[in-house]
Amino acid sequence: MLDMQRRLSNSFYALTSLPATAMGFALCIQISALSWLLSTRYHLDIHEIGIVWAAGPLAGILGQVIIGFISDKTWFWGGRRRPFILIGGTLAALSVFLLPRIEIVADLLGVTNLLVVAVIIALTLDLSINISFNPTRSLIADVTPEGQARTRGYTWMQTISGFWGVMAYLIGAFIDNYALISIGVIIVLAFSVLPVFLIEEPRELAPETNASVAPAAATATDWGQLWRLWTAHAFSWFGVQAMFVYIIAFIQQHVVAAGATAEQAAAQSGHVIAISFAVMNVVGFLLPALVLAPLGARIGRVRTQAICIGIMALAYFAIALFARSPASLYVLMAVVGIGWAAVVSLPFAIMSEKVDKRRMGFFMGLFNLSVVLPQLATTGVGYVLKDAADKSLLFLICGGCLAVSAVLWTFVSDARAAQALEPALVNSH
C-alpha cells in the first residue's frame, strides 16, 4: 500500500477520483460530439441519430445492474473493482477513437450501411461506460473509511470529474470536436488504467458501523419510496437526454446564422453545442457543494430537488420561445444548469437512505434503470421532430417532462430533511 493511501492524503483522494473522471470525460465526448458527427459528417437524419443514441440505453438496461452485483462479490486481477475498470476504460478509449472513423470501420467490416456501424460503436462505448461507472464509484467507498473521509472522497470525485467535464466541452468549443476526441482517447485510457494499479483494494469489506445511521435504515429497503424516486427521476432524465440528443436540430434551425454555408453551419453548430454544455456543466459543477448542500440542509433535499427541476423546466420553455442567438441560448443554458446540478447530485443522496447499505452496488445499478429506460424512450422524439416544422417543439416536450418530474418529486419523502447533503455525483447511464 502506498503511503498516500495509508495517510488518506489529498493526492490519494485525487487519484481515486480519476477512474470516475475518465468515464465522465468519455460521456462528455459522446454528448458533445456524437450527434454533431452523425449530422454533419455522416449526414444521418435526426430520427436516425436517435436510433444510434438508443444503443447506449440498451447496453445500460442490464449493464450496471449486473456489473454492480458481480463486482460486489468477485475478486480477480488483484481487485474487486479493478478488472471492470480496466476492461471498461480500454474499450471506452477505443470506442472514442473510432467515433470519427465510422466509415473506415464500415469498409473493414464490408458494411455499406453507416447507421449499422454507428450503432455498434455507440453500443460499445456506452456498454464500456456502464461496465466501469458503477465500479469507479464503488471503489471510493471501498478504500475510504465511513464518515468524513468517505464524504471527502466523493467531494474530490465530484470536483475533479466536474472540472474535466467542463474542460471537455471547452476543448470542443475553442479547438474542435476532433481535437476533443484525440485528447479524450488519451485521458480516458490513462485516467482509467493507471490509477487502479496504484490503489490497493481491501480483500474483505468492513461492515458499516456509523452510529448516526439507524440499524433499520442500514439493512432495510423502502421499495415504495424507491419506486416514487425512480419515477420522478425518470421524467427528469427523459427531458435531459432528449435535449442532449436533439439540440443539434434546434440549433441548426434557430441559432446558426442564416445564409451560412454547409461547412460554416457545421462548424458553428459544433461550437454552439460545446459552449452550451460547458455553461450548463459549470453551473452543475459548482452548485451542489456551494448552494444545494446548504439549501438542502435548510428545506430538505427532496424539496430542493423539486425546486431545481421546476426551474429547469421553465428554462426549457424559455429556450423554446426566446433562444434565437448563441448568447441567449448560453444564458438560458446556465439556468438549465441549476436543474442539472440537482440531477447529478441529489437523487443518489436521497436514494442512499432508502436501501440496504450492504447491497449498495446492486441498488446503484437498479437506480441506473431510471436513467437508461427514459434514454431509450427518447428515440420517439426524433420521429416527432423529423416531421415538425419548428424544432422548438423539442424544448416544449422536454420542459413538460421536467414539470411532471418536479411534481412527482414532492411525493418522495425526505428522511433527513434537516441534515446536510453528502456530496455524491451520479453521471450515468
C-alpha positions in Angstrom: 0.0 0.0 0.0 1.3 3.4 -1.0 2.0 5.9 1.8 -0.5 8.4 0.4 -3.3 5.7 0.7 -2.3 4.9 4.2 -2.4 8.5 5.2 -5.5 9.3 3.1 -3.7 12.3 1.7 -5.2 14.7 -0.8 -3.1 13.1 -3.5 -4.8 9.8 -2.8 -8.3 11.3 -3.0 -7.4 12.9 -6.3 -6.1 9.5 -7.5 -9.3 7.6 -6.6 -11.3 10.3 -8.5 -9.6 9.7 -11.8 -11.3 6.4 -12.9 -14.8 8.1 -12.5 -13.4 11.2 -14.2 -12.3 9.0 -17.2 -15.8 7.7 -17.6 -17.3 11.1 -17.2 -15.0 12.5 -19.8 -16.0 9.8 -22.2 -19.6 10.6 -21.6 -18.9 14.3 -22.3 -17.3 13.4 -25.6 -20.4 11.4 -26.5 -22.7 14.2 -25.6 -20.7 16.9 -27.3 -19.6 15.1 -30.5 -21.8 12.2 -31.3 -24.9 13.9 -32.6 -22.8 16.6 -34.3 -20.6 14.0 -36.1 -23.6 11.9 -37.2 -25.4 15.0 -38.6 -22.6 17.0 -40.2 -20.1 14.3 -41.2 -22.3 11.2 -41.9 -25.5 13.1 -42.8 -27.8 11.0 -40.8 -31.4 12.2 -40.4 -32.5 13.4 -36.9 -34.5 10.2 -36.3 -31.5 8.0 -37.3 -29.4 9.9 -34.8 -31.9 8.9 -32.1 -31.6 5.3 -33.2 -27.8 5.5 -32.7 -28.3 7.0 -29.2 -30.7 4.3 -28.3 -27.9 1.7 -28.4 -26.5 3.1 -25.2 -29.6 2.7 -23.1 -30.0 -0.8 -24.4 -26.5 -1.6 -23.1 -27.2 0.1 -19.8 -30.5 -1.7 -19.0 -28.7 -4.6 -17.5 -25.1 -3.5 -17.7 -24.8 -1.6 -14.4 -27.1 -3.9 -12.5 -25.2 -7.0 -13.5 -21.7 -5.4 -13.1 -22.7 -3.8 -9.8 -23.9 -7.1 -8.4 -20.9 -9.1 -9.7 -18.2 -6.5 -8.6 -19.6 -6.7 -5.1 -18.9 -10.4 -4.9 -15.8 -11.2 -7.1 -12.1 -10.9 -6.8 -9.5 -11.3 -9.6 -6.6 -9.4 -11.2 -5.8 -8.2 -7.7 -9.1 -6.3 -7.1 -12.8 -6.3 -6.8 -13.4 -3.2 -9.0 -10.0 -3.2 -10.9 -10.9 -5.7 -13.6 -14.1 -3.9 -14.6 -12.4 -0.5 -14.7 -9.5 -1.8 -16.8 -11.8 -3.6 -19.3 -14.3 -0.7 -19.5 -11.7 2.0 -19.7 -9.8 0.3 -22.5 -12.9 -0.3 -24.5 -14.2 3.2 -23.9 -11.0 4.7 -25.2 -11.1 2.5 -28.3 -14.7 3.5 -29.0 -13.9 7.2 -28.6 -11.0 6.7 -31.1 -13.4 5.1 -33.6 -16.1 7.8 -33.4 -14.8 9.9 -36.3 -13.7 6.7 -38.2 -17.0 5.0 -38.7 -16.6 4.9 -42.5 -13.2 3.2 -42.1 -14.7 0.6 -39.7 -17.5 0.1 -42.2 -15.0 -0.6 -45.0 -13.1 -3.0 -42.9 -16.2 -4.9 -42.0 -17.6 -4.8 -45.5 -20.8 -3.0 -44.3 -22.3 -0.3 -46.6 -24.9 1.0 -44.0 -23.1 3.6 -41.8 -26.0 3.6 -39.4 -25.3 -0.1 -38.5 -21.7 0.6 -37.8 -22.5 3.8 -35.8 -24.9 1.8 -33.7 -22.2 -0.8 -33.0 -19.6 1.8 -32.0 -22.1 3.7 -29.8 -23.2 0.5 -28.2 -19.6 -0.5 -27.4 -18.9 3.0 -26.0 -21.9 3.1 -23.8 -21.5 -0.5 -22.7 -17.9 0.3 -21.7 -19.0 3.3 -19.7 -21.7 1.1 -18.0 -19.2 -1.6 -17.2 -16.9 1.0 -15.4 -19.1 3.7 -13.9 -20.5 1.6 -11.1 -17.1 0.1 -10.0 -15.4 3.5 -10.2 -17.9 5.0 -7.7 -17.8 1.9 -5.5 -14.0 1.9 -5.5 -14.1 5.2 -3.5 -16.3 3.7 -0.8 -14.1 0.5 -0.7 -10.9 2.4 0.1 -12.1 5.1 2.4 -13.4 4.7 5.9 -17.0 5.7 6.6 -17.8 9.2 7.8 -16.0 12.3 6.8 -13.2 10.5 5.0 -15.7 8.9 2.6 -17.6 12.1 2.2 -14.3 13.8 1.3 -13.6 11.1 -1.2 -16.9 11.8 -3.1 -16.3 15.5 -2.8 -13.0 15.1 -4.6 -14.6 12.9 -7.2 -17.3 15.5 -7.9 -14.8 18.3 -8.1 -12.3 16.7 -10.3 -14.8 15.0 -12.6 -16.8 18.2 -12.9 -13.6 20.2 -13.8 -12.6 17.8 -16.5 -16.1 17.6 -17.9 -16.1 21.4 -18.4 -12.7 21.1 -20.0 -14.0 18.6 -22.4 -16.7 21.0 -23.6 -14.3 23.9 -23.8 -11.9 21.9 -25.9 -14.7 21.1 -28.3 -15.8 24.7 -28.4 -12.5 26.5 -28.8 -10.5 24.0 -30.8 -12.9 21.4 -32.3 -14.6 18.1 -31.6 -11.9 16.2 -33.4 -9.3 17.6 -31.0 -11.6 16.7 -28.2 -11.8 13.1 -29.4 -8.0 12.8 -29.8 -7.3 14.2 -26.4 -10.1 12.2 -24.9 -8.6 8.9 -26.0 -5.5 9.6 -24.0 -7.3 10.9 -21.0 -9.9 8.1 -20.8 -7.2 5.4 -21.2 -4.7 7.0 -18.7 -7.2 8.0 -16.1 -8.9 4.6 -16.0 -5.9 2.3 -16.3 -3.0 3.8 -14.4 -4.7 4.7 -11.1 -6.1 1.2 -10.4 -2.5 -0.2 -10.3 -1.6 2.3 -7.6 -4.7 1.8 -5.4 -4.8 -1.3 -3.1 -8.3 -2.6 -2.7 -9.3 -4.4 0.5 -10.0 -8.1 0.1 -12.7 -8.0 2.7 -15.1 -5.1 3.0 -15.7 -3.9 6.6 -19.4 -3.6 7.6 -20.8 -0.1 8.1 -20.8 0.9 11.8 -21.8 4.6 11.6 -23.9 5.1 14.7 -25.7 8.0 13.1 -27.4 5.6 10.7 -30.3 3.7 12.3 -30.0 -0.1 12.1 -33.3 -0.4 10.1 -32.0 2.1 7.6 -28.8 0.2 7.1 -30.5 -3.2 6.5 -34.0 -2.5 5.1 -35.1 -1.3 1.7 -38.1 1.1 1.3 -39.4 -0.2 -2.1 -42.4 2.1 -2.2 -40.3 5.2 -1.8 -37.7 3.8 -4.3 -40.4 3.5 -7.0 -41.6 7.1 -6.4 -38.0 8.3 -6.6 -37.2 6.3 -9.7 -40.3 7.5 -11.5 -39.6 11.2 -10.7 -36.0 10.8 -11.8 -37.0 9.0 -15.0 -39.1 12.0 -16.1 -36.1 14.3 -15.3 -33.8 12.2 -17.3 -36.1 11.9 -20.3 -36.1 15.7 -20.5 -32.3 15.8 -20.1 -31.5 13.1 -22.6 -33.8 14.3 -25.3 -32.1 17.7 -25.1 -28.6 16.1 -25.3 -29.5 14.1 -28.4 -31.7 16.5 -30.4 -30.5 20.0 -29.5 -28.5 19.9 -32.8 -31.7 20.2 -34.7 -32.9 23.2 -32.7 -29.5 24.9 -33.1 -29.3 24.3 -36.8 -32.8 25.8 -37.3 -32.8 28.7 -34.9 -29.3 29.6 -33.8 -26.9 29.1 -36.7 -26.5 32.3 -38.7 -28.8 32.5 -41.8 -27.0 32.1 -45.1 -24.1 30.2 -43.7 -22.6 27.6 -46.0 -22.8 23.9 -45.0 -19.2 24.0 -43.8 -19.8 27.1 -41.8 -23.1 25.8 -40.3 -21.3 22.6 -39.2 -18.5 24.5 -37.5 -20.9 27.0 -35.8 -23.3 24.3 -34.6 -20.5 22.3 -33.1 -19.2 25.4 -31.4 -22.6 26.4 -30.0 -23.3 22.9 -28.7 -20.0 22.7 -26.9 -20.3 26.2 -25.3 -23.9 25.5 -24.3 -23.0 22.3 -22.5 -19.9 23.9 -21.0 -22.0 26.7 -19.5 -24.6 24.1 -18.2 -21.8 22.0 -16.6 -20.0 24.9 -15.0 -23.2 25.6 -13.1 -23.8 21.9 -12.5 -20.3 21.5 -11.2 -20.3 24.5 -8.8 -23.8 24.4 -7.3 -24.0 21.1 -5.4 -21.5 22.0 -2.8 -21.9 25.8 -2.7 -25.7 26.1 -2.9 -27.6 22.8 -2.9 -25.9 21.4 0.2 -26.8 24.3 2.5 -30.2 24.7 0.9 -30.9 21.0 1.3 -29.9 21.3 5.0 -32.5 24.1 5.5 -35.5 23.0 3.5 -34.8 19.3 2.7 -33.1 17.6 -0.2 -36.4 16.5 -1.9 -37.9 20.0 -1.8 -34.6 21.4 -3.2 -34.7 18.8 -6.0 -38.3 19.6 -6.9 -37.5 23.4 -7.0 -34.4 22.9 -9.1 -36.2 20.7 -11.6 -39.0 23.2 -11.8 -36.5 25.9 -12.6 -35.0 23.7 -15.3 -38.5 23.2 -16.9 -39.1 27.0 -17.0 -35.6 27.4 -18.6 -36.6 24.9 -21.3 -39.8 26.7 -22.1 -37.9 30.0 -22.3 -35.4 28.4 -24.8 -38.3 27.3 -27.0 -39.7 30.8 -27.0 -36.7 33.1 -26.9 -33.4 31.5 -27.7 -32.6 32.7 -31.2 -28.9 33.6 -30.8 -25.9 31.9 -29.3 -25.8 34.5 -26.4 -29.4 34.0 -25.4 -29.0 30.2 -25.6 -26.0 30.4 -23.3 -27.7 32.5 -20.7 -30.7 30.1 -20.6 -28.4 27.0 -20.5 -26.9 28.5 -17.4 -30.4 28.4 -15.8 -30.8 24.8 -17.1 -27.6 24.1 -15.2 -29.5 24.7 -11.9 -31.6 21.6 -12.6 -28.6 19.7 -14.0 -26.7 20.3 -10.7 -29.6 18.7 -8.8 -30.0 15.8 -11.2 -26.3 14.7 -10.9 -26.1 15.1 -7.1 -29.3 15.0 -5.0 -31.1 11.8 -6.2 -28.3 9.4 -5.1 -28.0 11.1 -1.7 -31.8 10.7 -1.3 -31.8 7.1 -2.5 -28.9 6.0 -0.3 -31.2 6.4 2.8 -33.9 4.1 1.4 -31.8 0.9 0.5 -30.0 -1.9 2.2 -26.5 -0.5 2.6 -24.9 -3.9 2.3 -26.1 -4.1 -1.4 -25.3 -0.6 -2.4 -23.6 -1.6 -5.7 -26.7 -3.6 -6.7 -29.0 -0.7 -5.9 -26.8 1.8 -7.7 -27.3 -0.5 -10.8 -31.0 -0.5 -10.3 -31.0 3.2 -9.9 -29.4 3.4 -13.4 -32.6 1.9 -14.9 -34.3 5.2 -14.1 -31.8 6.8 -16.5 -31.4 4.3 -19.3 -35.1 3.4 -19.8 -36.0 7.1 -20.4 -33.0 7.4 -22.6 -34.3 4.6 -24.7 -37.8 6.2 -24.8 -36.4 9.4 -26.3 -35.9 7.7 -29.6 -39.5 8.5 -30.3 -38.8 12.2 -30.0 -36.6 12.0 -33.1 -39.5 10.8 -35.2 -41.7 13.7 -33.9 -39.1 16.3 -34.6 -38.4 14.8 -38.1 -41.9 16.0 -39.2 -42.1 19.1 -37.0 -41.7 22.4 -38.9 -40.5 24.1 -35.7 -37.8 22.3 -33.8 -38.6 24.4 -30.7 -41.0 21.6 -30.1 -38.1 19.7 -28.5 -37.9 22.1 -25.6 -41.6 22.1 -25.1 -41.6 18.3 -24.8 -38.6 18.4 -22.5 -40.0 21.2 -20.4 -43.2 19.3 -20.0 -41.4 16.2 -18.8 -39.4 18.3 -16.3 -42.5 19.9 -15.0 -44.1 16.5 -14.4 -40.9 15.4 -12.6 -40.9 18.4 -10.3 -44.5 17.5 -9.2 -43.6 13.8 -8.7 -40.6 14.6 -6.5 -43.0 16.2 -4.0 -44.4 12.7 -3.3 -40.9 11.4 -2.2 -40.2 11.5 1.5 -37.1 13.1 2.8 -35.9 11.2 5.9 -33.2 13.7 6.6 -34.7 17.0 5.6 -32.8 18.9 8.2 -29.4 17.3 7.5 -26.8 18.4 5.0 -26.3 16.7 1.7 -23.5 14.2 1.5 -21.9 15.0 -1.9 -22.2 12.3 -4.5 -22.1 12.6 -8.3 -24.2 10.2 -10.4 -23.3 10.6 -14.2 -24.9 7.7 -15.5 -26.4 6.0 -17.9 
